[in-house]
Every structure is written in structure tokens, then in C-alpha cells.
Amino acid sequence: MEKIIQNDTSIQVDNISKKKANVSLSKWTNLKKSFRKNWDLYLLITPVIAYFIIFHYLPLYGIQIAFKDFIATKGIWDSPWVGMKHFERFFDSYYFWRLIKNTLGIGIYTLAISFPIPIIIALMLNEVRNSKFKKFVQTVIYAPHFLSTVVVVGMLILFLKSDGLINQVITLFGGTPIDFITEPGWFKTLYVFSDVWQTMGWSSIIYLAALTAVDHSQHEAAMIDGASRLQRIWYINIPAIMPTIVILFILNAGSVMSVGFEKVFLMQNSLNMSASDVISTFVYRSGILEAQYSFSTAVGLFNSIINFIMLVMVNYFAKKINKTSLW
Amino acid sequence: MQNSTSDKVFSFFNYFFLAIIALLILYPLYFVVSASFSNPTYILTGEMWLWPKGFNLDAYKKVFENEDIVNGFINTLKYTTFGTLINVIMTIMAAYPLSRKDFYGRNVIMAIFVFTMFFGGGLIPTYLLIRDLGMIDTFWVMVIPNAVAVWNIIIMRTFFQTTIPLELQESAQIDGCGNIRILINIVLPLSMPVIAVMVLFYAVGHWNSYFHALIYLSDKDNFPLQLVLREILIKGEMDEMIKATSESFLKQQLSVEGLKYAVLIVSNLPMMILYPFLQKYFVKGFMIGSIKG
């Protein structure tokens, strides 16, 4: 009896290993078959793969210079290793805390203001019954999305400079003109509110789309129960778009330390540096302008690692609290 | 309904605040248009705030006489046309094979692409690579290192998968039609909406970008419009604010004052003309992307 059972299991084991062999074999034959049939598709995608390898994977290889003293004539590989020297230099430098404070400050300020406003706008637009008015408002508030950063900052300066429109209004009411552009104290506010001006309409699209999925019968039932519009927004619409809000919050909160270079750089000048210098502009200055390649690679790498940790952490907490997450 | 009065109040405030928001966005844009047609003196004294005052086209004349602006405009036109062409072709080349279920290895290839959305070498290693490739200060640096965007590949692949009937492709295959011919004769003609979205996405990106040019271009003759704009609108102003201004400088400032508004208009002209299409297709493309992502 036992022998038979043993035999049986050994046959089963045999079968499983055969199956495994079959799977790996079929993988090969599948690839071969697919390649024979679709060789032209592989040919088609090859340049794109080559592009990604050259322009996105080769720079990964260059990251090692963060731990080396990069010498141009020796190249990346033959430059001598120096361990954590560049990181230590950055952590000990006078700039370190200023950069962290500014980067984090701008990031959190943006998150606190730029993130909720589009949600409110979407909820408001969703309540508009007059479709012509709705269309008009949408057309207007989406428009700044298509302006370039240079144009937006250029407009900001034209309106806020010492003899610009805003200061003319201030003097008209008997105030003294404010040096918005050069005053460090104004930098973050200008940065955040010009960002709101440019992006609030566009960012509301995704919430509007989520709102169209709300079941209308819920609203009808609530109306019969005598719920006001505000109550219906609060108890039906907001819960309905909550998953979208959480996902976008994770993405935004995760990138709180990766304040974009483009706009900060344009708004920066020697007088507001104490408030406007962030990690990305520092990397540009020390790397591209001063050619301290290894040092600025180390600073950039530090920033990417922090960003990644932030994303993972925020995602973890969101999962715990809300059961919605990116992965 | 018992809450109808409170609902009416809510509705009123809702319309009211939306109208204010729309006005807050519209007014600065309108002011720029109005200022570009006005006499610069009235702008500086604050007398022009709604309608153009001292109507004239001098500013536009100055814009077109300014060699840097004209040259930048032509450069941007070149970068945008060639860049977008390369972008769209590369996107199709990646998206079509990836959309085919019988294309073995598509998950691996997709993973290779998506990985780059999260991890990159960073500014300096990329800069060193492009320098080693000898691309600094060439035409190619403006169109090759950003040849394709992963996000757009995903959008296009999703479109191919969901809107092109598989049976159509299969029956063509049975008729002995090769993959490339299926792509060109069957898939692409049915994909014009998504191609339009791609053209607009990429073209607006090229038109508005300055970062790439700032880092990789140093020869002024190659500067795109956005970099020229930066010199006129931002660098010039900042220098003024920091240095003590002299009498002659004030006069010079007056002469470029009107030009600044006009150059804003000229640089955004293509965008303004395209805006109705942009809005329609951008929202559509944005939707395809966000549903999948």
C-alpha cells in the first residue's frame, strides 16, 4: 500500500517537473514563434528601446561619480573612489539647512494651497446647472495651463514690479509700494499663488471626471429625504471622489521635496536667494555653472532618495488610514 | 423641497465665486492684450487699466524688428516641428507593438520604459552623457534627448487596444497583410484622434520649454523663443531692480515697456489660435491617460 502511494507521489513530482520544463520550453518556443511572426514589430520598437537605454539607463551608470572624484580626462569609470566625501561636504555646508528649509517650505505651502483648491472648484463647477456658464468658466480657467513658465513669471514681474499694476493700486489707496520680486518674505507666497492661478483649472478636470461617475439615484434619494445641496455635496459627492483625492494626495505629498527647477529658477534673484534657493537650483548652480560634477550629483542623488522615501512613506500611511494606495 | 431657499442662496454664491475666479484669471490675460496696443506712458502711469489707451502698433513693430525675437521664433518653430515629428513617430513605433497581445515580451519592454518614470540619473549624469555624445549646442540636443514620453506611449497603447477592433487586424493578417502594412493602412487611419492629441501634447511641450535649452545651448543663435523671452522679461527686469537705475536707463526702459506686452502676445499667438482644439483634445487625452493610470 505504502509503496503504491510513494510511487504515486513520485509520479506526481515527475509530472510537475515535466510541466515546469514544458513551461520554460514553451516560453522559448513562444518567443521564437512570436519573433518569426512579428519580427517587423521587434524591428519597429528597437529604436525606442535603444533611446531609453542610451538616454535614461546610461545616466544611471553615471550616478557613481557621486562617490568618486570625477576627473574628465579619466572618465567615469577610472575616476578615484572617495566614499561619502561629497555627501559629508553637503551636510556640513552652510547651505544645507537653508536648502532643506526652502525646499520643504515651498513643497508644503504648495501642497496646503494648490492641492485643495482644484477640488473645491470641481465641486462648485459640478453644481452649475447653466451649461453655457459652465463651459465659459472652464474655457477660461483651463487657459493658463497652456502658458509657458517663462510667460507666467514674466507676467508676474510685469504686474508686481515697483511701478507695476499692483503697486499702482497700492499707491492709489495711499499705501507704499512693496518690492514683491526682491523681498525674500514674499517669494513663497508669490510662487504658490501664481501656481494656483496657472494650475487650478486644469487640476480640477480629474475631479470633475470623477464626479460624473456619481450615481444620480443617490442624489434623488437624498433630495426626497430633504437634504440640502451642501449636505449632498458633503455626504455624497466628497465621499465619491475620495479615492481620487487620496491617490492624488499621495502623489503630491510624495513629491513635496522635489520642487521643480523651472519656476523657482526664473523667480530667483540675488536679493531673494535666502528664501528662493532650493535643492534643484543649487544642483544646477554647482553642477552646470561651477562644474563641480561629483558634488552636485551627490546632492541630486540625496534629493532623489529623499523623494523616494517620502513617496513610500506617504503611500504606507494612506494604506493604513484609508485603504487606498498606489500599490 | 424644504431647503429650497438655502439652496438658492448656495446657488447664488456658487455662481458668484466662480465668476470671480474666472475674472481673476481673465483680467491679467486681458490686461496684457490691452497693454500691448497702448502707449507705454499710460501703462507706467496707471491710466490704462481696461481699454487700450493711446492705441498704436509700435510695440508689435518693435517686436518684429528685434532680431533676437525673430530668430528665436524661427528656432522654436524648427524645434517644435521636427521635435514633434520625431516624438509622434517614436510614440507610434513603441505603442503599436506593445498594444499587440501576440507580441511576446511586451510586459518586459513596458517595464523597461515605466521604470524610467520613477528613476533617473539626474541632471548632472545626463548632462555629462549628452556632452560626451557631442550634442551640446547642436540642433539635435533639442529634439533627441526628449524623443518620447512614457506617459504618451501608455495613452497611445491604451487607445490602440481599446478602439481598434482586433478582428480587423486578424482578418488582414489572414489575407497576408504584414504587420507594418496593417499599422499604416488600417490602424493609423483609425487613430487620427489620438494622433492629434499626441501632436498637441508634444508641440505645446516643445513650444513652452526653456530648461533644455538653458542647459544644453550656449550659442545665442540657437536660442528658442522662451530663452529670448526670459532675457527680455525676466533677466532685464531683475537687473533693473537690483542695480540703481540711471536717467538714461529709465528712458530705455520706457522704450521696451510696451514691447514686453506685445512679445507676450506674439509668443503665445500659435497657442491662442489653437486653443479651442487644444482644450478639446487635451482634456480627451488627459482622460485616456488618467483612466489607465
HADDOCK unambig.tbl for C-alpha pairs under 7 A between the chains (distance, minus, plus):
assign (segid A and resid 31 and name CA) (segid B and resid 104 and name CA) 5.80 0.50 0.50
assign (segid A and resid 34 and name CA) (segid B and resid 102 and name CA) 6.72 0.50 0.50
assign (segid A and resid 34 and name CA) (segid B and resid 103 and name CA) 6.26 0.50 0.50
assign (segid A and resid 34 and name CA) (segid B and resid 104 and name CA) 5.82 0.50 0.50
assign (segid A and resid 38 and name CA) (segid B and resid 103 and name CA) 6.96 0.50 0.50
assign (segid A and resid 40 and name CA) (segid B and resid 179 and name CA) 6.74 0.50 0.50
assign (segid A and resid 40 and name CA) (segid B and resid 180 and name CA) 6.98 0.50 0.50
assign (segid A and resid 41 and name CA) (segid B and resid 97 and name CA) 5.54 0.50 0.50
assign (segid A and resid 41 and name CA) (segid B and resid 179 and name CA) 6.89 0.50 0.50
assign (segid A and resid 44 and name CA) (segid B and resid 93 and name CA) 5.51 0.50 0.50
assign (segid A and resid 45 and name CA) (segid B and resid 93 and name CA) 5.48 0.50 0.50
assign (segid A and resid 45 and name CA) (segid B and resid 94 and name CA) 5.11 0.50 0.50
assign (segid A and resid 45 and name CA) (segid B and resid 97 and name CA) 6.92 0.50 0.50
assign (segid A and resid 48 and name CA) (segid B and resid 90 and name CA) 6.40 0.50 0.50
assign (segid A and resid 48 and name CA) (segid B and resid 94 and name CA) 6.26 0.50 0.50
assign (segid A and resid 52 and name CA) (segid B and resid 113 and name CA) 6.99 0.50 0.50
assign (segid A and resid 55 and name CA) (segid B and resid 145 and name CA) 6.27 0.50 0.50
assign (segid A and resid 56 and name CA) (segid B and resid 116 and name CA) 6.38 0.50 0.50
assign (segid A and resid 56 and name CA) (segid B and resid 120 and name CA) 6.31 0.50 0.50
assign (segid A and resid 59 and name CA) (segid B and resid 121 and name CA) 4.55 0.50 0.50
assign (segid A and resid 59 and name CA) (segid B and resid 125 and name CA) 5.02 0.50 0.50
assign (segid A and resid 59 and name CA) (segid B and resid 126 and name CA) 5.13 0.50 0.50
assign (segid A and resid 59 and name CA) (segid B and resid 129 and name CA) 6.63 0.50 0.50
assign (segid A and resid 60 and name CA) (segid B and resid 120 and name CA) 6.26 0.50 0.50
assign (segid A and resid 60 and name CA) (segid B and resid 121 and name CA) 4.31 0.50 0.50
assign (segid A and resid 62 and name CA) (segid B and resid 121 and name CA) 6.89 0.50 0.50
assign (segid A and resid 62 and name CA) (segid B and resid 125 and name CA) 5.02 0.50 0.50
assign (segid A and resid 63 and name CA) (segid B and resid 121 and name CA) 6.00 0.50 0.50
assign (segid A and resid 63 and name CA) (segid B and resid 125 and name CA) 6.18 0.50 0.50
assign (segid A and resid 124 and name CA) (segid B and resid 14 and name CA) 6.21 0.50 0.50
assign (segid A and resid 137 and name CA) (segid B and resid 22 and name CA) 5.80 0.50 0.50
assign (segid A and resid 140 and name CA) (segid B and resid 22 and name CA) 6.09 0.50 0.50
assign (segid A and resid 140 and name CA) (segid B and resid 26 and name CA) 6.59 0.50 0.50
assign (segid A and resid 141 and name CA) (segid B and resid 22 and name CA) 6.16 0.50 0.50
assign (segid A and resid 141 and name CA) (segid B and resid 25 and name CA) 6.51 0.50 0.50
assign (segid A and resid 148 and name CA) (segid B and resid 208 and name CA) 4.69 0.50 0.50
assign (segid A and resid 150 and name CA) (segid B and resid 226 and name CA) 6.49 0.50 0.50
assign (segid A and resid 150 and name CA) (segid B and resid 230 and name CA) 6.05 0.50 0.50
assign (segid A and resid 151 and name CA) (segid B and resid 264 and name CA) 6.71 0.50 0.50
assign (segid A and resid 154 and name CA) (segid B and resid 233 and name CA) 5.21 0.50 0.50
assign (segid A and resid 154 and name CA) (segid B and resid 234 and name CA) 5.73 0.50 0.50
assign (segid A and resid 163 and name CA) (segid B and resid 44 and name CA) 6.51 0.50 0.50
assign (segid A and resid 165 and name CA) (segid B and resid 46 and name CA) 6.75 0.50 0.50
assign (segid A and resid 168 and name CA) (segid B and resid 46 and name CA) 6.29 0.50 0.50
assign (segid A and resid 197 and name CA) (segid B and resid 25 and name CA) 6.68 0.50 0.50
assign (segid A and resid 226 and name CA) (segid B and resid 1 and name CA) 6.55 0.50 0.50
assign (segid A and resid 226 and name CA) (segid B and resid 2 and name CA) 6.32 0.50 0.50
assign (segid A and resid 226 and name CA) (segid B and resid 3 and name CA) 6.86 0.50 0.50
assign (segid A and resid 228 and name CA) (segid B and resid 3 and name CA) 5.63 0.50 0.50
assign (segid A and resid 228 and name CA) (segid B and resid 7 and name CA) 6.35 0.50 0.50
assign (segid A and resid 229 and name CA) (segid B and resid 7 and name CA) 5.98 0.50 0.50
assign (segid A and resid 262 and name CA) (segid B and resid 211 and name CA) 6.55 0.50 0.50
assign (segid A and resid 269 and name CA) (segid B and resid 238 and name CA) 6.80 0.50 0.50
assign (segid A and resid 287 and name CA) (segid B and resid 124 and name CA) 6.44 0.50 0.50
assign (segid A and resid 293 and name CA) (segid B and resid 124 and name CA) 6.42 0.50 0.50
assign (segid A and resid 297 and name CA) (segid B and resid 124 and name CA) 5.78 0.50 0.50
assign (segid A and resid 300 and name CA) (segid B and resid 122 and name CA) 6.42 0.50 0.50
